[in-house]
Amino acid sequence: MGNSLHGAGRAARLSDRRPPAAEVEPVTPTPTPTLGASDSLEAAIATPELTATQPWKIIFAVKDRLDPATGRIVDPNWERAWQGAQVAAADFGIEVVLLPNDCQTCVEEQIRAIGALIAQGEADGLAIGAVDSLALVPVVEKAIAAGIPVVAIDTPLNSDRLVTTVGFDNFTAGQVMGEWVAGQLPADSSVAILNGPPDHQNAVERREG
C-alpha cells in the first residue's frame, strides 16, 4: 500500500512539472497560381535553359529524298521532324545537318551514306530514321565504335548499343487502327494491310497490333 502511495505521489509531482500544451497556430494554405489568358506555361514553370557545352555537329539522317523543286523532304512527316530538329538545334546551340536518302526503300544507299559519314570523322552524333531495322545495324554499330553516339528515330534498330530510340507504341497504334477499321465494316469482312518493307520493326509491330 505504501509503495502504491509513494508511486502515486511521484507521478503527481512529474505531472506538475510537464510544460503546458503548445498552442498550434492555424496554417494558411498557399494559393495555387492559375494561368490567365495572357500567361504561358513556360512562364509558370521556370526551368533552366539547356545549352550544349560546345557546338556539336549532329547528323539527321532521314529515310526519304529531297524534292528538287521545293528543297523539302518529300515525306511530310520527315519534313516536320527535320523542322523540329532545326528548332532544337537553335535552342541548344548546336549544328544539325540533314542527310537525306535516295528513297524510303534504298537500303544500300543509306548504308553507303553512313559509311562515308564515319570516314569523314566530323560528326559528333547521329540521329537516324533507318530504312531497315536489320541491314543498317552493322554500319550503325561501326559509327558507335568510332565514337559517334546514335539515336534511332521512328524505326527501331536491332542493336542494344544505341543511346535510345525515339518513337511511339507501334503495337498499340496498330491495335487502335484495327479496332477503328473493324468498327466501320460489317462482321466477317476481310481487310488488306498494305505494309512497308518487311524488316521495318515498327511496321511489324503495327501489323501485330
C-alpha positions in Angstrom: 0.0 0.0 0.0 2.9 2.4 1.0 4.6 1.6 -2.3 1.4 2.5 -4.2 1.0 5.8 -2.4 4.7 6.7 -3.0 4.3 5.9 -6.7 1.1 7.9 -7.0 2.8 10.9 -5.3 5.8 10.7 -7.6 3.6 10.5 -10.7 1.7 13.6 -9.4 4.9 15.6 -9.0 6.1 14.6 -12.5 2.7 15.6 -13.9 3.0 19.1 -12.3 6.4 19.6 -14.0 5.1 18.9 -17.5 5.1 22.0 -19.8 1.7 23.4 -20.8 0.5 22.2 -24.2 1.7 24.4 -27.0 -0.9 26.3 -29.0 -0.9 25.4 -32.6 -1.4 28.3 -35.0 -3.6 27.5 -38.0 -1.7 27.2 -41.2 -2.9 29.4 -44.1 -2.6 27.4 -47.3 -0.5 29.0 -50.1 -2.8 29.8 -53.0 -2.0 27.8 -56.2 -1.2 30.1 -59.1 -3.5 29.9 -62.1 -2.7 30.7 -65.7 -4.5 33.7 -67.2 -5.3 34.2 -70.8 -2.1 36.1 -71.3 0.1 33.8 -69.3 2.2 30.9 -70.7 3.1 27.5 -69.4 6.8 28.4 -69.9 6.4 31.4 -67.6 4.6 29.4 -65.0 7.2 26.7 -64.9 10.6 28.2 -64.6 13.3 25.8 -65.8 16.9 26.5 -66.5 17.8 26.6 -70.2 19.9 23.8 -71.6 22.7 24.6 -73.9 25.5 22.4 -75.3 29.0 22.6 -73.9 30.2 23.1 -77.4 28.7 23.5 -80.9 28.2 19.7 -81.6 27.6 18.6 -85.2 24.7 16.2 -85.3 23.7 14.4 -88.5 20.0 14.0 -89.0 19.6 11.0 -91.4 16.1 10.6 -92.8 14.5 7.9 -94.9 13.3 10.0 -97.8 14.8 12.2 -100.5 14.6 16.0 -101.1 12.2 17.4 -103.6 14.4 19.4 -106.0 11.6 21.8 -106.8 10.9 22.7 -103.2 14.1 21.8 -101.3 11.9 19.9 -98.8 11.8 16.3 -97.8 9.2 14.5 -99.9 7.6 12.7 -97.0 5.8 15.4 -95.0 6.3 13.5 -91.7 10.0 13.6 -92.1 9.9 17.2 -93.2 8.2 18.1 -89.9 10.7 16.1 -88.0 13.5 17.9 -89.8 12.0 21.3 -89.0 11.7 20.3 -85.3 15.4 19.2 -85.3 16.4 22.6 -86.6 14.4 24.4 -83.9 16.0 22.2 -81.2 19.5 22.8 -82.7 18.9 26.6 -82.4 17.7 26.2 -78.8 20.6 24.1 -77.7 23.3 25.9 -79.6 24.4 23.0 -81.9 24.7 22.4 -85.6 22.3 19.9 -87.2 23.0 18.6 -90.8 20.4 16.9 -92.9 21.4 13.6 -94.6 18.5 12.6 -97.0 18.3 9.2 -98.6 17.5 8.4 -102.3 14.2 6.7 -101.4 12.4 5.1 -98.5 13.5 1.6 -99.6 17.0 2.5 -100.7 18.9 0.4 -98.1 22.4 0.3 -99.8 22.4 4.0 -100.4 21.8 4.8 -96.7 24.5 2.3 -95.7 27.0 4.0 -98.0 26.0 7.4 -96.8 26.6 6.4 -93.1 29.8 4.8 -94.1 31.0 8.0 -95.8 30.0 9.9 -92.7 32.2 7.8 -90.5 35.1 8.2 -92.8 34.8 12.0 -92.7 35.2 11.9 -89.0 33.3 15.2 -88.5 30.1 14.0 -86.8 29.6 14.3 -83.1 26.3 12.4 -83.1 23.8 10.7 -85.5 20.0 10.7 -85.4 18.8 8.2 -87.9 15.5 7.1 -89.4 16.7 3.8 -90.7 15.2 2.3 -93.8 15.8 -1.2 -92.5 15.9 -2.4 -88.9 18.4 -5.2 -89.6 20.5 -4.2 -92.6 21.6 -0.8 -91.1 22.8 -2.4 -87.8 26.5 -3.2 -88.9 27.2 0.3 -90.2 25.4 2.0 -87.3 27.4 -0.1 -84.8 30.6 0.9 -86.7 29.6 4.5 -86.2 29.2 3.9 -82.5 32.6 2.1 -82.3 34.1 5.2 -83.9 32.7 7.3 -81.1 29.5 8.6 -82.7 26.5 8.2 -80.4 23.4 7.1 -82.3 19.7 7.7 -81.7 17.2 5.8 -83.8 14.1 7.7 -84.9 10.7 6.0 -85.7 12.2 2.7 -86.9 13.9 0.7 -84.1 17.3 -0.9 -84.9 18.1 -4.4 -83.7 21.0 -3.2 -81.6 21.5 -2.7 -77.8 24.3 -0.1 -78.3 22.1 2.9 -79.2 21.6 5.8 -76.9 17.9 5.5 -77.2 15.0 5.1 -79.8 12.5 7.9 -80.3 9.1 6.8 -81.4 5.7 5.6 -80.1 4.0 2.4 -79.2 3.5 0.9 -82.7 1.7 -2.2 -81.4 -0.9 -0.1 -79.7 -1.2 2.2 -82.8 -1.9 -0.9 -84.9 -4.4 -2.1 -82.4 -6.3 1.2 -82.4 -6.3 1.4 -86.2 -7.5 -2.2 -86.5 -10.4 -1.6 -84.0 -11.4 1.6 -85.9 -11.5 -0.2 -89.2 -13.4 -3.2 -87.7 -16.0 -0.7 -86.4 -16.6 0.7 -89.9 -17.2 -2.7 -91.6 -19.7 -5.5 -91.4 -18.8 -8.6 -89.4 -16.7 -11.2 -91.1 -15.2 -8.6 -93.5 -11.7 -9.1 -94.9 -9.2 -6.3 -94.6 -6.0 -5.9 -96.7 -2.9 -4.5 -95.0 -0.6 -2.5 -97.3 2.7 -2.7 -95.3 6.1 -1.2 -95.8 9.4 -3.1 -96.0 9.0 -6.4 -94.1 12.1 -5.7 -92.0 10.9 -2.4 -90.6 10.4 -3.2 -86.9 7.8 -0.5 -86.5 5.8 -1.9 -89.4 6.0 -5.4 -87.9 4.7 -4.2 -84.5 1.8 -2.2 -86.1 0.8 -5.3 -88.1 0.9 -7.5 -85.0 -1.2 -4.9 -83.1 
